[in-house]
């Protein structure tokens, strides 16, 4: 489980590196959940970061309960 999470984080970092120099605040993409919703690539990076922080908090709580 941890290995998969870390691997996905490497993929996110690689994507961010590829976006260097691009106007990610102006490039729009469609939501994977609803194609009618569009937002900037920058917004997707921010949403992903918030989502990953949630996973880390959940993992921390689970580890603390297992002590």
Z-matrix of the N, CA and C atoms (Angstrom, degrees):
N
C 1 1.442
C 2 1.535 1 110.28
N 3 1.323 2 116.83 1 -49.20
C 4 1.461 3 120.48 2 179.15
C 5 1.520 4 110.42 3 -63.05
N 6 1.320 5 116.19 4 -40.49
C 7 1.465 6 120.25 5 -179.94
C 8 1.536 7 110.86 6 -59.99
N 9 1.311 8 117.27 7 -41.99
C 10 1.463 9 121.29 8 178.14
C 11 1.511 10 112.05 9 -64.02
N 12 1.343 11 115.94 10 -41.23
C 13 1.456 12 120.67 11 178.49
C 14 1.528 13 110.28 12 -62.73
N 15 1.319 14 116.04 13 -47.38
C 16 1.473 15 119.46 14 -179.25
C 17 1.524 16 111.56 15 -63.75
N 18 1.309 17 116.80 16 -37.49
C 19 1.461 18 121.02 17 177.77
C 20 1.526 19 110.54 18 -64.49
N 21 1.323 20 116.86 19 -41.25
C 22 1.472 21 119.30 20 178.98
C 23 1.527 22 110.52 21 -65.99
N 24 1.344 23 116.83 22 -33.70
C 25 1.462 24 119.96 23 178.06
C 26 1.526 25 110.86 24 -66.94
N 27 1.319 26 116.75 25 -37.06
C 28 1.469 27 120.54 26 176.26
C 29 1.530 28 110.52 27 -62.93
N 30 1.328 29 116.51 28 -38.47
C 31 1.466 30 120.76 29 178.20
C 32 1.522 31 110.83 30 -65.68
N 33 1.330 32 117.00 31 -40.28
C 34 1.465 33 120.83 32 178.10
C 35 1.519 34 109.87 33 -63.54
N 36 1.332 35 117.13 34 -45.49
C 37 1.460 36 120.67 35 179.29
C 38 1.526 37 111.69 36 -61.55
N 39 1.325 38 117.07 37 -39.97
C 40 1.458 39 121.07 38 178.31
C 41 1.529 40 110.57 39 -63.76
N 42 1.316 41 117.24 40 -39.89
C 43 1.464 42 121.48 41 178.41
C 44 1.522 43 111.07 42 -65.34
N 45 1.311 44 116.52 43 -41.92
C 46 1.463 45 120.34 44 178.40
C 47 1.524 46 110.34 45 -63.17
N 48 1.340 47 116.69 46 -41.48
C 49 1.469 48 119.72 47 177.77
C 50 1.526 49 111.13 48 -61.96
N 51 1.329 50 116.96 49 -40.68
C 52 1.462 51 120.73 50 179.52
C 53 1.520 52 111.38 51 -64.68
N 54 1.306 53 117.20 52 -27.13
C 55 1.468 54 121.45 53 -177.69
C 56 1.526 55 112.47 54 -83.57
N 57 1.321 56 117.32 55 -6.02
C 58 1.466 57 120.75 56 -178.43
C 59 1.527 58 110.48 57 -55.99
N 60 1.310 59 115.31 58 129.69
C 61 1.458 60 121.29 59 179.60
C 62 1.517 61 114.45 60 89.61
N 63 1.320 62 117.59 61 -10.87
C 64 1.461 63 121.07 62 178.45
C 65 1.531 64 109.68 63 -89.26
N 66 1.305 65 115.90 64 155.00
C 67 1.470 66 121.44 65 178.71
C 68 1.525 67 109.26 66 -82.86
N 69 1.345 68 115.97 67 68.97
C 70 1.460 69 120.20 68 -174.45
C 71 1.521 70 112.79 69 -64.59
N 72 1.328 71 116.75 70 -17.41
C 73 1.461 72 119.11 71 176.26
C 74 1.519 73 111.76 72 -78.94
N 75 1.334 74 117.11 73 -13.60
C 76 1.472 75 120.55 74 -179.30
C 77 1.518 76 113.43 75 -112.89
N 78 1.325 77 117.69 76 -13.92
C 79 1.466 78 121.15 77 178.43
C 80 1.519 79 108.07 78 -81.73
N 81 1.322 80 116.89 79 123.06
C 82 1.471 81 121.81 80 -177.16
C 83 1.518 82 110.45 81 -100.92
N 84 1.313 83 114.66 82 142.87
C 85 1.457 84 121.92 83 174.97
C 86 1.527 85 108.75 84 -130.03
N 87 1.320 86 115.63 85 160.82
C 88 1.459 87 120.82 86 176.85
C 89 1.515 88 109.55 87 -91.87
N 90 1.303 89 115.59 88 147.86
C 91 1.455 90 121.45 89 176.93
C 92 1.523 91 110.07 90 -64.77
N 93 1.319 92 115.39 91 142.23
C 94 1.460 93 119.99 92 175.53
C 95 1.528 94 111.40 93 -70.55
N 96 1.327 95 116.12 94 -19.35
C 97 1.459 96 121.08 95 -177.04
C 98 1.521 97 113.22 96 -94.62
N 99 1.326 98 116.77 97 -29.08
C 100 1.466 99 121.37 98 -179.23
C 101 1.522 100 108.24 99 -151.39
N 102 1.317 101 116.94 100 107.08
C 103 1.468 102 121.63 101 -174.36
C 104 1.535 103 113.12 102 -61.49
N 105 1.329 104 117.16 103 -16.21
C 106 1.472 105 119.84 104 178.64
C 107 1.523 106 112.10 105 -76.51
N 108 1.328 107 116.41 106 -19.14
C 109 1.461 108 121.50 107 -179.92
C 110 1.529 109 108.70 108 -91.24
N 111 1.343 110 115.06 109 126.08
C 112 1.467 111 120.30 110 179.20
C 113 1.527 112 108.75 111 -125.16
N 114 1.312 113 115.05 112 145.87
C 115 1.463 114 120.73 113 178.63
C 116 1.516 115 108.51 114 -154.29
N 117 1.322 116 115.68 115 169.16
C 118 1.461 117 119.59 116 -177.51
C 119 1.526 118 110.39 117 -76.88
N 120 1.327 119 114.82 118 157.18
C 121 1.458 120 120.42 119 175.57
C 122 1.531 121 109.18 120 -59.53
N 123 1.341 122 116.90 121 -39.19
C 124 1.458 123 120.89 122 177.66
C 125 1.531 124 110.77 123 -56.95
N 126 1.331 125 116.14 124 -44.93
C 127 1.461 126 120.20 125 178.59
C 128 1.520 127 111.23 126 -61.40
N 129 1.326 128 116.22 127 -37.27
C 130 1.466 129 118.67 128 179.18
C 131 1.523 130 110.47 129 -66.71
N 132 1.337 131 117.68 130 -37.13
C 133 1.462 132 120.40 131 176.26
C 134 1.527 133 109.99 132 -62.53
N 135 1.320 134 116.99 133 -43.76
C 136 1.472 135 121.24 134 -179.93
C 137 1.529 136 111.25 135 -64.24
N 138 1.320 137 117.01 136 -42.45
C 139 1.464 138 120.86 137 179.54
C 140 1.525 139 110.17 138 -65.27
N 141 1.320 140 116.40 139 -40.26
C 142 1.457 141 120.57 140 178.68
C 143 1.523 142 110.75 141 -63.00
N 144 1.316 143 116.52 142 -42.09
C 145 1.460 144 120.97 143 178.75
C 146 1.535 145 110.82 144 -60.39
N 147 1.313 146 116.50 145 -46.06
C 148 1.466 147 120.28 146 179.04
C 149 1.531 148 110.72 147 -62.55
N 150 1.305 149 116.74 148 -39.99
C 151 1.461 150 121.79 149 179.89
C 152 1.537 151 110.35 150 -64.13
N 153 1.326 152 116.34 151 -42.88
C 154 1.461 153 120.25 152 -179.36
C 155 1.534 154 111.27 153 -67.95
N 156 1.333 155 116.38 154 -36.92
C 157 1.477 156 119.02 155 176.17
C 158 1.524 157 110.00 156 -60.31
N 159 1.336 158 116.82 157 -37.82
C 160 1.467 159 120.78 158 178.26
C 161 1.526 160 110.04 159 -61.58
N 162 1.340 161 116.69 160 -44.44
C 163 1.464 162 120.02 161 177.96
C 164 1.527 163 111.08 162 -60.51
N 165 1.326 164 116.76 163 -41.79
C 166 1.460 165 119.89 164 -179.93
C 167 1.522 166 111.65 165 -64.52
N 168 1.343 167 117.12 166 -40.12
C 169 1.471 168 120.27 167 176.53
C 170 1.528 169 110.69 168 -62.68
N 171 1.331 170 116.19 169 -42.07
C 172 1.463 171 119.94 170 179.00
C 173 1.525 172 110.52 171 -62.53
N 174 1.321 173 116.67 172 -42.66
C 175 1.464 174 120.86 173 179.93
C 176 1.522 175 110.86 174 -65.10
N 177 1.324 176 116.31 175 -40.13
C 178 1.469 177 120.36 176 178.84
C 179 1.529 178 110.36 177 -62.34
N 180 1.338 179 116.00 178 -45.13
C 181 1.473 180 119.57 179 179.39
C 182 1.532 181 110.89 180 -62.91
N 183 1.316 182 116.38 181 -42.09
C 184 1.475 183 120.00 182 -179.84
C 185 1.525 184 110.29 183 -63.94
N 186 1.335 185 116.96 184 -40.64
C 187 1.468 186 120.07 185 179.01
C 188 1.521 187 111.31 186 -66.09
N 189 1.327 188 116.72 187 -39.56
C 190 1.467 189 120.84 188 179.27
C 191 1.523 190 111.36 189 -65.88
N 192 1.321 191 117.04 190 -35.73
C 193 1.465 192 120.32 191 -179.95
C 194 1.532 193 111.20 192 -72.64
N 195 1.339 194 115.75 193 -25.68
C 196 1.451 195 120.53 194 -179.24
C 197 1.515 196 113.71 195 -83.20
N 198 1.330 197 117.29 196 -7.76
C 199 1.472 198 120.42 197 -178.88
C 200 1.494 199 112.53 198 -71.25
